[in-house]
Amino acid sequence: MEILSILLFLGFLACWIMVLIPLFKENVGLGILGIICGLFAFIWGWIKAKEKGLTKVMIIWTIIWILLIILNLFTMGSMLQNM
């Protein structure tokens, strides 16, 4: 489980950086906001996906985000069960 979590996190980080690059090119202030608030970068990425050519990255990032949430729920459940 830990290896899967690390791999998903690295994929998440890569997608985030791939969205931050065009975000910074559009506006430095928005890029800084995208670093501070990853959710803003995620939403901006979906809004500008077709315009900036980020559709594949955003689909992958969304899938990774969903898998991380599911993995965290399973981890939390097993931790509660061990208590």
C-alpha positions as CSV (number, residue, x, y, z in Angstrom):
1,M,0.0,0.0,0.0
2,E,2.8,2.4,0.8
3,I,4.5,1.9,-2.5
4,L,1.2,2.5,-4.3
5,S,0.7,5.7,-2.3
6,I,4.1,7.0,-3.1
7,L,3.7,6.3,-6.8
8,L,0.3,8.0,-6.9
9,F,1.8,11.0,-5.0
10,L,4.6,11.3,-7.5
11,G,2.1,11.2,-10.4
12,F,0.0,13.8,-8.6
13,L,3.1,16.0,-8.2
14,A,4.1,15.6,-11.9
15,C,0.6,16.5,-13.1
16,W,0.5,19.5,-10.8
17,I,3.8,20.8,-12.1
18,M,2.7,20.2,-15.7
19,V,-0.4,22.5,-15.0
20,L,1.7,25.1,-13.1
21,I,4.0,25.7,-16.1
22,P,1.2,27.1,-18.4
23,L,-0.4,28.8,-15.4
24,F,2.8,30.8,-14.7
25,K,3.1,31.6,-18.4
26,E,-0.3,33.1,-18.3
27,N,0.1,35.1,-15.1
28,V,2.8,35.0,-12.4
29,G,0.2,35.9,-9.7
30,L,-2.0,33.0,-10.7
31,G,1.0,30.7,-10.7
32,I,1.9,31.6,-7.2
33,L,-1.8,31.1,-6.2
34,G,-1.6,27.7,-7.9
35,I,1.4,26.8,-5.7
36,I,-0.3,27.9,-2.5
37,C,-3.7,26.4,-3.4
38,G,-3.4,23.2,-5.5
39,L,-7.2,23.1,-5.8
40,F,-7.0,26.4,-7.7
41,A,-4.5,24.9,-10.2
42,F,-6.7,21.8,-10.6
43,I,-9.8,23.9,-11.4
44,W,-7.9,26.3,-13.7
45,G,-6.4,23.3,-15.5
46,W,-9.9,21.9,-16.2
47,I,-11.2,25.3,-17.3
48,K,-8.2,25.8,-19.7
49,A,-7.7,22.1,-20.6
50,K,-8.6,22.4,-24.3
51,E,-7.1,25.8,-24.8
52,K,-3.7,24.9,-23.2
53,G,-3.6,21.3,-24.4
54,L,-3.9,19.9,-20.9
55,T,-6.8,17.4,-21.4
56,K,-4.8,14.2,-21.0
57,V,-2.9,15.6,-18.0
58,M,-6.1,16.7,-16.3
59,I,-7.8,13.3,-16.9
60,I,-4.7,11.6,-15.4
61,W,-4.6,14.0,-12.5
62,T,-8.3,13.5,-11.8
63,I,-7.9,9.7,-11.8
64,I,-4.9,9.9,-9.5
65,W,-6.8,12.3,-7.1
66,I,-9.8,9.8,-7.0
67,L,-7.4,6.8,-6.4
68,L,-5.6,8.7,-3.6
69,I,-9.0,9.5,-1.9
70,I,-10.0,5.8,-2.1
71,L,-6.6,4.7,-0.8
72,N,-6.8,7.1,2.1
73,L,-10.3,5.9,3.0
74,F,-9.0,2.2,3.0
75,T,-6.0,3.2,5.1
76,M,-8.1,5.2,7.5
77,G,-10.5,2.2,7.8
78,S,-7.8,-0.2,8.5
79,M,-6.3,2.1,11.1
80,L,-9.6,2.4,12.9
81,Q,-10.1,-1.3,12.8
82,N,-6.7,-1.9,14.5
83,M,-7.6,0.4,17.4
